[in-house]
Amino acid sequence: MEYESILKSEFMDAPFYIMFYVIVFLFGICVGSFLNVVIIRLPNNESLIKRSSHCMSCGEKIRVIDLIPVFSWLLLRGKCHKCKAKISARYPIVESLTGFTFMLVFYVKDLNAESIITCVLFALLIVIGFMDWDTLEMEPIILALIFLLSIPLHLLTDTLTLSERIIGALCISVPFFIIGEACRLFYKRCREEDIRGIELGDTLLMFAAGAVIGTKAIIVSAFLGIILAAVCGIIYKLFITKESKFAFGPFLAMGIAISALWGERIAQWYLSLLIVEN
């Protein structure tokens, strides 16, 4: 489906673009502030709205003036206003990442229903990525929300057919599940350990995302995720922890995010190379 371009209209001038993207960025960092809460509290089964934000060191309730995303952290120089304990740079990183990715989505996809839903997808991927990095687990509710995004996308756009969404949900998740189970049986028989080669959360992530971005894009995202995980895994093992085990989810999330914007183009580019070579 070809949308009528709004943001790239010849009638829009520079002040409009500046104002629009500033608003998108500010909205994004506010969303990112909430994502920080989700990333920390959801794995611990804590309320996302009832408990006030507080310093993790002294327990002091954070002042309203110190809750401004990104800017408060910079003004406080990354320290609690009371006890001066360091506040993790993770907070402004998540907030800024959300703001910049929202801007990128609108820049690539223009202003339409698909871009708005894609922003929601990116927010959920940020939660999945950081949460999996911290806990090596993915919350089923977040995976379910990603899958549910395929419904409004299918109803409001016709960029993908229903069959493309179904095949997209299965074409990577099924091989991931088979590999995971095969490795599990191998480790049980040879080492008496219950270890999956690919965790079930990673499989469900690819199932949910495949329904959202379709067959070609999910294949590209799996390829990108594996490459990123391999490179970063080598660096992580050699220079940081010396351990082999690390989260796969963040790299799959990055691959999905890239593919949500350019997956179809990357797939077409690759197929064109094969045609030229043949």
N, C-alpha and C positions, 0 to 999 in steps of 0.2 A: 504493500500500500504506500503510495507516494503522498506525503503530507505537503500541504502548502506551506512553504517556508515562512516563518514569522520573524525569527531572529535575524535571518539573512536577507530580509526584504530591503530593497534599494531605498525605501522610504524611511528606514531607521537610521538615525545619525549617531555619532560617537557618544554624546552624553547619555543617550538611551541605553547603549550597550554597557557603559560604565555603571550606570545606576542599576541595571538589571543584574549584572554579575556580582556587584557588591551586595545586593539584597540576597541573592542566592547563596553567596558565601557566608553571610551573617546568619541566614537561616540554617545553613549546613552546620556551622560550628555550634549552634544551639542544639541541633539534633545530636551532634557528636557529644555534647555534654551529657545528654541523657543516655547515649550509648555507653559512656564510661560507667554510669550507674548500673546499666544492664550487665555489662561485662563482669563487674565485680560482684554484684549481689545475686544475680540469677543462679550461678552455680552453688551458692550457699543457701538457696531457698529463702532469701530475705526479700521483704517487700520493696518494690521499686518506687513507691510513692509515699509511704507512711513515715519512714525514717528520714530525719533531716541529715543533710551532708555534714560530715564532721572530719576533723583531723584524725588520721589513722594512728598518730603517735600519742597525742595528749587527750584526744576525745573532744576537744573544743568544737562547738558548733560553728560552722563556717558562716561568716557574715554575708549578707546579701550582696554587698559591694564586691566581695571576693568570689562571687559565683559567675562573673562575666566570663564566658568562654575565651580561652587563649589569653586575652588581655590581662585578666586578673593574675594569672600565673606569671606573666612577664613583669607586671608591676610589683608583685611580691618576690620576684627573683627566685621563684620556685621554692619558697619557704612558707611555713605556717606563720600567720601574723602574730600568734601568741608564743608558741614554744620554739619557733624558728627551725623546726625539723624540716628536712627536705621533702618536697612534694614531687612525686614521680613525674618525669617529663612525658610519661605515657598519656597523661590527661590532655595537654595541648596537642600532642601528636595525633590522637584519635579525633579531637575536635577539628584540627586543621585538615586532616586527611578527609574527613567527611565533607567539609566545606569545599575543598578543591575538587573532590570527585563529583560533587553535585554540579559544580561549574562545568566540569569536563563533559558530563552527561548532556547538559543542555547545549553545549557548544557542538557536540557531535550529532545529537539527535534532534536538535531544535526544540521548540516549545510545543509539546503535544502530550497526549495521554501516555504514550509509550515511554517518554523521557521521565515523566513523574513516577511511573511504576518502576522504572530502572533505578531511579534514585532510592526508592524503598529497598530494592534488591541490594544495592551497594551498601546501604546502612546495615542490612542483615548480614551481608558478607563480612563487613568490618567486625560485627559482634562475633560471628563464627570464628573468624581468623584469630582474633586476640584471645577469645575464650578457649579455643582449642590449644593455643600456644601455652596458656597458663595452666590448664587442667588436663590436657590430652583427652578432653571429652567435648561433645557437642550436645547442646540442649535440644531435645526433640521438638519443643515448641517453636524454636527458631527455624529448624529444618521444615517443619510443617508450614510456617508462614511463607517461606521461600516457595514451596510448592504451590500454595494457594495464590501466589501472584500470577500463575499461569492462567487462572480463570478470568480476571479482568483483562489481561493481555489478549486472550483469545476472543473475548466478547467485544473489546473496544478497538482491536486492530485486526488486520488480516495479513500480517507479515509472515505468519507461519500457519500451516494447515494443522488440523487436529492430529493427523498421522505423523507429521514432523515432530510434534510435541511428544506423542507417545513413544515414537522411536528414539527421540532424544533422551527421554527419561530412562530408557532401557539399554541403549547401545553401549554405554560406559558402565552403568551401575551393575548390570548383569555380569560382565567380565570381572569387575572389581569384586563382586560377591563370590564368584567361583574361585578367583585367586585367593581371596581371604580364607575361604573354607578349605581349599587344598593345602594351604600353608598351615592352617590350624590342625588338620589331620596329620600332616607330616611331623609337626612339632610334638603333638600328643604321642605319636608312635615312637619317634626317635629320641625325644628329650623329656617326654612326660610333662610338657608345659602347654598351657592353654593360651597360645599366642596366634593372632591372625596376621597374615601378611599385609592385608589392607583392612583397617578397622571398619566396623559396620557404619560408624558415623560418616566416614569418607564416602562410603557407598551410597548412603542415603542422601548425602549432599549432592552427589552427581545425579542421582535420580530426580531430586527436587529441581535442581538447576537445569537439567536437561529438558524438563517440561516447560521451563520458562524461556530458554534461549534456543532450543531446537537442536536438531541432529548435527549439522555441520559445526555449529558454534561449540557444542559440548565436547565434540571430538577434539577440536582445537584447544579448548580449555584443559582437557585431560593431558594433552601433549605438553602444553605450556607448564601446567602444574608439575608434571613429572620432571621436566627439565629444570625448572626452578628449584624443586625439592632436591634434586641430585646435586646441583651446583652448591646450593646453600648447605646441604647436608655434609658435603665434603669439607667446606669451610668451618662449619659448626663443630665437626668431629676433630679436625686437625688443630684448630686454633682456639676454640672456646671451651667445650666441656669434655672433649676426648671420648664422648659417648656416641653410640650409633642411633639410639632412640630419640626421636624428636617428632614434633607435630607435623603431619602431612596436610592438615586442613587449611592452614594459612596460605600455602602455595596453590592448593586447588582453588581457594577463594580468589587469589590473584589471577589465576588463569581464567576463572569464570568471569571476573570483572572485565578483563581485557577482551574476552570473547563476546561479552554482552555488547560491547561497543564496535569491535572490529572483527569478530569471529567469521562472519560470512565473507568479508573481504579477504581475510587471510586464507580461508579455505579455497576461494575462487582463485587467488594468486597461486597457491600450491598446485591446484588442479591444472591451471594454465601451464605451469612448468612441466608437468607430466605430459601434457598434450604436445608441447613443443619438442620435448625430448623424443617422444615417439614418432 
